[in-house]
Amino acid sequence: MTHRRGAEKAEAARRTRGKALAPGPRPPAPVSHGPQETEIKLAVPNVQTARRLLRAAGFRVFRRRVFEANMVFDTPRLTLRRNRTLLRVREAGGRATLTFKGVPLAGKHKVREELETEIPSARTLSQILERLGYRPAFRYEKFRAEYRAPGGAGIATLDETPIGVYMELEGGARWIDRMARKLGFHESDYITASYASLYLAWCKEHGVTPTNMVF
């Protein structure tokens, strides 16, 4: 009897240790998007024209117009820019995000890896990046509104920038082509350049020394 009780106690202790060592529930994953984005930009004369075109194509406001402040970080030798990648901290509508974008693939659409996560503090994250050896390389600002079409598989954005007004279409390649035609554009109108590249081209055209694309 004594031997049986001892065996029962040992078995109970073994089960208790097993429970203590069993993994608990995993913490929630950070809010993220990705891993790949496909998009184009389309230049429009003004905001009124863009809104009219979007509405005629069936788009409706999904997120109202907000101010965006974007800071691109790079190494002192601009390694990320030379490699055609991007590291960005964005503040917009009370939210802050950290985004990495990979090398764009060749084609009529801009296709590249995109990893994005919401962060609690743009200021703190920026300080961390600077401690790691990155530095602010380019700041750009814009006002952005987001639009969706009923049952659509993508999103359209209306961007008001210091160098002009642009629409962006982001989604599958076929969806982008279909929506661009519906908006009255052709493939020859597709823009795959970044806002930094567009800003540099604008400065060159207007004889302005490039700094930051801000209002």
C-alpha positions, -999 to +999 in steps of 0.1 A: +000+000+000+028+024+009+045+016-025+012+023-044+007+057-027+043+067-035+037+058-071+005+078-072+023+108-058+051+105-083+026+103-112+007+134-099+040+154-096+049+144-132+016+156-145+019+189-126+054+195-141+041+187-175+013+213-172+038+239-159+060+233-189+032+233-215+033+264-237+007+290-230-013+309-256+009+328-281+009+367-278-010+384-306+010+392-337+016+428-345-006+446-369+011+441-403+005+442-440+022+424-468+042+408-480+038+422-515+022+453-529+012+461-565+004+497-574+006+525-598+002+563-596-018+584-620-013+622-623-045+643-623-048+681-628-065+689-595-085+674-566-119+683-581-111+663-612-098+633-592-130+632-570-152+634-601-134+606-618-134+584-587-171+589-581-180+583-618-161+550-616-181+538-585-156+546-558-167+560-525-147+574-495-134+547-473-111+568-451-115+605-449-088+629-459-059+631-433-025+647-432+005+624-436+040+631-424+066+606-438+102+603-428+125+580-448+155+567-430+188+556-446+224+549-437+249+579-440+260+564-473+224+561-486+227+523-489+190+517-489+184+543-517+212+528-538+197+493-533+162+507-542+147+497-508+129+519-483+126+523-446+099+547-435+081+560-404+047+575-411+023+595-390-013+599-403-046+603-386-034+596-351-016+564-361+020+557-367+035+529-389+069+515-397+073+502-433+100+484-452+098+482-490+119+459-511+134+462-545+107+468-572+103+443-599+105+454-635+071+458-652+043+482-659+031+480-623+052+487-593+055+454-575+076+450-544+078+434-510+061+455-483+063+448-446+044+472-424+034+473-388+017+498-365+039+514-338+030+531-306+053+561-310+069+575-342+093+596-321+106+567-301+109+544-331+128+572-349+152+575-320+158+538-320+166+538-357+191+567-352+207+548-324+211+518-348+230+541-373+202+552-396+195+589-401+165+609-415+172+611-453+140+626-468+107+639-454+076+642-475+041+653-467+007+649-483-030+648-476-045+614-484-080+601-487-088+564-494-116+552-517-131+518-524-156+505-550-184+481-539-171+446-541-137+458-553-105+439-546-083+470-543-081+505-530-077+539-546-061+568-528-062+605-536-029+623-527-025+660-525+012+667-525+034+699-527+043+689-563+008+680-576-022+657-572-020+619-578-042+589-575-028+556-565-044+522-574-033+493-553-045+457-557-041+429-581-026+437-615-058+429-634-079+450-610-055+479-615-057+478-652-095+475-652-099+504-628-074+526-646-094+521-679-126+528-660-111+561-647-102+570-683-064+563-682-041+542-704-011+521-696+011+550-709-002+571-680+011+546-654+036+561-630+058+537-610+083+562-596+083+570-558+074+603-544+111+610-538+119+604-574+089+625-586+101+653-562+136+653-576+123+654-612+100+683-602+129+702-586+150+698-617+122+710-640+116+740-619+152+749-610+147+743-573+174+729-550+160+696-535+154+694-498+122+679-485+088+676-501+068+695-476+041+721-477 
